């Protein structure tokens, strides 16, 4: 699937003819895309078609993008969480704000919204734990300082010490009022509790009152880690589907309609399972979705972070309009190429769609980007 030529090319020979340069049929996908770029936007294809018309518009709109899925991992966090990181087999590469900026500049990112990495504070925390509150506070102050240092380059989603609801309410007030964070960062599950758990209702009430933005990153629930004979990789995508199902089941989406949720990785497994949820949602819980299940789904936002292949995006487009899709990368944990190399091959979005995904939709959610 990934090695075929983009739309409108008959064969690799057509690419070679258009570029005027030899092309190795065994080259990697990335080399293939670079060969296309060599041809230039004005190269003529057989039949008089412009090469630029054969490439996804994202190739021609690679500057000024907004990345809503970008991570930070301060040195104090790495030290505090080193045992958990090691237990999960998670190795963080070297990082600093400057490293993020260099990556952003190389890939046409004007602004990146940073959020915590690897389940900050919650794996070993109880419902009330001072360590969790302290880690979340230090993490948020670090992120806020990045925004002060580079106000046009970074945004910030604040960490909360969930499952500590009281501590989270205090952190919401401090992060949004004092630090001026752009929203909060949540996880799809907290140990054995998914997002719709009733114990989180006070947090959602406050976020709803503030019409806050909640960026949601997948976790691996404690139920499903280290399953025998499995890599565990798909658990992140499956947990996203579980989280959305949980928010619907417990009525959270309908009770707190002002929260703008952004889910990662094109929704993980959710888009391909959404129809099943719609079809089989129990009638005795209809009051938890008074406007219908599909209505609740269409309010959600999703980012594209390393989930830009056609099956993922085609499924997502069946669930939500383009207005709900934003660019995300998962950098610097993942390289930008892991997302971009697939997006540039996707033919399912128009020029206007790409403008919305790359920047316009984020400007609606974060009006300060228009300044």
C-alpha positions in Angstrom: 0.0 0.0 0.0 2.7 2.5 1.0 5.0 1.9 -1.9 2.6 2.7 -4.7 3.0 5.9 -6.7 0.8 8.8 -5.7 -2.5 9.5 -7.4 -2.4 10.4 -11.1 1.0 8.6 -11.8 0.6 5.5 -14.0 4.1 4.1 -13.3 7.4 5.0 -11.8 8.6 5.6 -15.3 6.1 8.5 -15.4 7.8 10.0 -12.4 11.2 9.5 -14.0 10.0 11.2 -17.2 8.5 14.1 -15.2 11.6 14.8 -13.2 14.2 14.3 -15.8 16.2 12.3 -13.3 16.8 8.6 -12.9 14.6 6.9 -10.3 15.4 3.7 -8.4 12.3 1.6 -8.2 13.7 0.0 -5.1 14.2 3.2 -3.2 12.4 3.9 0.0 9.2 5.8 0.2 11.0 8.8 1.5 13.4 8.9 -1.4 10.5 8.6 -3.7 8.9 11.7 -2.2 12.2 13.6 -2.5 12.4 12.6 -6.1 9.0 14.1 -6.7 10.1 17.3 -5.1 13.1 17.5 -7.4 10.8 17.6 -10.4 9.4 21.0 -9.1 5.9 22.3 -8.9 5.9 23.2 -12.6 7.0 19.9 -14.1 4.7 18.6 -16.8 3.3 15.1 -16.7 2.3 13.1 -19.7 -1.1 14.4 -20.8 -0.2 18.0 -19.8 -0.9 17.6 -16.1 1.2 19.6 -13.6 3.2 17.5 -11.1 1.9 19.7 -8.3 -1.6 18.6 -9.1 -0.5 15.0 -8.5 0.8 15.6 -5.0 -1.3 16.1 -1.9 -1.7 19.8 -1.2 0.1 19.4 2.1 3.4 19.3 0.2 2.7 22.9 -0.9 1.5 24.0 2.6 4.4 22.9 4.8 5.0 26.2 6.5 2.9 27.9 9.2 1.5 24.6 10.5 0.2 24.2 14.0 1.2 20.9 15.8 -1.3 20.1 18.6 0.5 17.0 19.6 4.1 17.8 20.7 5.7 16.5 23.9 8.1 17.9 26.5 10.0 16.0 29.1 12.0 18.2 31.5 15.1 16.8 33.2 13.4 16.8 36.7 10.5 14.7 35.2 12.9 12.1 33.7 14.6 11.7 37.1 11.3 11.5 39.0 9.8 8.9 36.7 12.8 6.9 35.7 11.7 3.7 37.4 8.3 3.8 35.7 9.9 4.6 32.4 12.2 1.7 32.7 9.4 -0.7 33.8 7.5 0.3 30.6 10.6 -0.2 28.4 10.4 3.5 27.5 13.6 5.3 26.6 13.4 9.1 26.1 15.8 10.7 23.6 17.8 13.8 24.5 15.5 16.8 24.6 15.5 20.5 25.2 13.2 23.4 24.0 15.9 24.2 21.4 15.8 20.6 20.0 12.0 21.0 19.6 12.4 24.3 17.9 15.0 22.9 15.5 12.7 20.1 14.5 9.8 22.5 14.1 11.8 24.8 11.9 12.9 21.9 9.7 9.3 20.7 9.2 7.4 24.0 8.8 5.8 24.1 12.2 5.0 27.6 13.4 3.5 26.7 16.8 3.6 23.4 18.8 1.3 22.7 21.8 3.3 20.8 24.3 1.9 18.1 26.7 3.2 15.5 29.2 4.7 12.3 28.1 4.3 8.7 29.4 1.5 9.0 31.9 2.9 11.7 34.1 2.2 11.3 37.8 -0.6 8.7 37.7 0.8 5.2 37.5 1.8 5.0 41.2 -0.4 7.7 42.7 -3.4 7.2 45.0 -6.5 9.4 44.9 -4.6 11.9 47.2 -0.9 12.1 46.8 1.4 15.1 47.3 4.0 13.7 44.9 1.5 13.8 42.0 0.5 17.3 42.8 4.1 18.5 43.1 5.1 16.8 39.8 2.2 18.3 37.9 2.9 21.8 39.3 6.6 21.7 38.4 5.8 20.3 35.0 3.2 23.0 34.3 5.5 25.8 35.4 8.2 24.4 33.1 5.8 24.4 30.2 4.5 27.9 31.0 8.1 29.2 31.0 8.6 27.7 27.5 5.6 29.7 26.3 6.9 32.9 27.9 10.3 32.4 26.3 8.8 31.6 22.9 5.3 33.0 22.9 4.6 32.5 19.2 6.2 29.1 19.0 4.7 27.1 21.8 1.4 26.5 23.5 0.8 24.4 26.6 -1.6 21.8 27.8 -1.3 21.5 31.6 -0.8 18.2 33.4 -3.4 17.3 36.1 -2.7 14.9 39.1 -5.6 12.6 38.3 -7.0 10.4 39.8 -6.7 13.0 42.5 -9.8 15.1 41.7 -9.3 17.7 44.5 -5.7 18.2 43.5 -6.7 18.4 39.8 -9.3 21.2 40.6 -6.6 23.2 42.3 -4.2 22.7 39.4 -6.8 23.7 36.9 -7.2 27.0 38.6 -3.5 27.6 38.9 -2.7 26.4 35.4 -5.4 28.3 33.5 -5.7 31.4 35.6 -2.1 32.0 36.7 0.0 30.2 34.1 -2.5 31.0 31.3 -2.2 27.4 29.9 -4.1 26.8 26.6 -5.9 23.7 28.1 -5.3 20.6 30.0 -3.8 17.2 29.1 -5.7 14.0 30.1 -5.1 10.3 29.6 -7.5 7.8 28.2 -7.3 5.8 31.4 -6.0 6.1 34.9 -5.0 2.7 36.2 -8.4 0.9 36.1 -10.6 3.9 35.5 -11.5 5.2 32.1 -12.3 8.8 31.3 -16.0 8.6 32.0 -15.6 7.3 35.5 -18.0 9.2 37.8 -15.2 10.0 40.2 -13.9 12.5 37.6 -17.2 14.4 37.4 -16.0 17.4 39.5 -13.1 17.9 37.2 -15.3 17.8 34.1 -17.8 20.2 35.8 -15.0 22.8 36.2 -13.6 22.2 32.7 -17.1 22.6 31.3 -17.7 25.8 33.2 -14.5 27.2 31.7 -15.3 25.8 28.2 -11.8 24.3 28.4 -9.8 22.4 25.8 -8.7 18.9 26.9 -6.0 17.1 24.9 -6.3 13.4 25.4 -3.3 11.0 24.9 -3.7 7.2 25.0 -2.4 5.1 27.8 -2.2 1.4 28.3 -4.7 0.4 31.0 -3.4 -1.8 33.8 -5.8 -4.5 32.8 -4.0 -5.0 29.4 -0.3 -4.6 29.9 2.1 -7.4 29.3 -0.5 -9.7 27.8 1.2 -12.9 26.8 2.2 -13.3 23.2 1.4 -9.7 22.3 3.5 -6.6 21.7 1.1 -4.3 23.5 1.4 -1.6 20.8 -2.2 -1.8 19.8 -3.4 -1.2 23.4 -2.8 2.6 23.0 -5.2 2.7 20.0 -7.7 0.4 21.7 -7.6 2.5 24.9 -8.6 5.6 22.9 -11.7 3.7 21.7 -12.4 2.6 25.3 -12.1 6.1 26.6 -14.6 7.6 24.1 -17.0 4.7 24.7 -16.7 5.4 28.5 -17.4 9.1 28.0 -20.5 8.2 26.0 -21.7 5.4 28.3 -21.6 7.5 31.5 -23.1 10.6 29.7 -20.0 12.7 30.2 -20.1 14.1 26.7 -23.7 15.2 27.0 -23.5 16.5 30.6 -20.4 18.6 29.9 -20.9 19.8 26.3 -18.6 22.8 26.6 -15.4 20.8 26.9 -13.5 20.6 23.6 -11.8 17.1 23.6 -8.9 16.5 21.2 -8.0 12.8 20.8 -4.7 11.6 19.4 -3.6 9.4 16.5 -6.7 9.9 14.3 -8.7 8.4 17.1 -6.8 5.1 17.3 -9.2 2.2 16.9 -12.2 4.4 17.5 -13.2 5.3 13.9 -13.4 1.7 12.7 -15.4 0.8 15.8 -17.7 3.8 15.9 -20.4 2.3 13.8 -20.6 -0.7 16.1 -21.1 1.7 19.1 -23.8 3.7 17.2 -25.7 0.5 16.2 -25.6 -1.3 19.5 -25.7 1.6 22.1 -28.3 0.3 24.6 -31.7 1.9 24.4 -31.9 2.0 28.2 -29.0 4.4 28.2 -30.3 6.7 25.5 -30.7 9.5 28.1 -26.9 9.7 28.3 -26.9 10.7 24.6 -30.1 12.7 24.2 -29.2 14.1 20.8 -28.0 10.7 19.6 -24.6 9.0 19.6 -23.4 10.3 16.3 -24.1 13.9 17.5 -21.7 13.4 20.4 -19.0 11.9 18.2 -19.1 14.7 15.7 -18.2 17.2 18.4 -14.9 15.6 19.1 -11.6 16.7 17.7 -8.7 14.5 16.5 -5.1 14.9 15.5 -3.1 13.1 12.8 0.0 12.1 14.8 1.6 9.1 13.0 -1.8 8.0 11.9 -1.9 9.6 8.4 -2.3 6.5 6.3 -5.4 6.3 4.1 -7.3 3.6 6.1 -7.1 5.7 9.3 -8.1 9.0 7.7 -10.8 7.5 5.5 -12.4 5.9 8.6 -12.1 9.2 10.5 -13.7 11.2 7.8 -16.8 9.0 8.0 -17.2 10.0 11.6 -16.4 13.7 11.8 -16.2 16.6 9.4 -12.8 18.1 8.4 -13.4 20.9 10.8 -12.7 18.5 13.6 -9.3 17.2 12.3 -6.0 18.9 13.2 -2.4 18.3 12.5 -0.4 16.5 15.2 3.0 14.7 15.1 3.9 13.1 18.5 7.3 14.8 18.1 10.0 14.7 19.5 9.3 11.2 20.6 8.4 10.4 17.0 10.1 12.0 14.0 7.9 14.3 11.9 8.5 12.1 8.9 6.5 9.3 10.5 3.4 11.4 10.1 4.3 13.6 7.1 5.5 10.9 4.7 2.1 9.4 4.8 0.1 12.6 4.8 1.7 13.8 1.6 0.5 10.7 -0.2 -3.1 11.0 1.0 -5.5 12.2 -1.8 -8.7 12.4 0.3 -8.4 16.1 1.3 -8.9 19.2 -0.8 -6.7 22.3 -0.8 -9.1 24.0 1.6 -9.2 20.9 3.8 -5.4 20.9 4.1 -5.5 24.6 5.1 -8.0 23.9 7.8 -6.1 20.8 9.1 -2.7 22.4 9.0 -3.7 25.6 10.7 -7.3 26.9 10.3 -9.0 24.5 12.7 -6.4 25.2 15.4 -6.9 29.0 15.0 -10.6 28.5 15.7 -9.8 26.6 18.9 -6.9 28.9 19.9 -7.8 32.4 18.8 -4.4 33.8 20.0 -2.8 32.1 17.0 -4.4 34.7 14.7 -2.5 37.5 16.4 
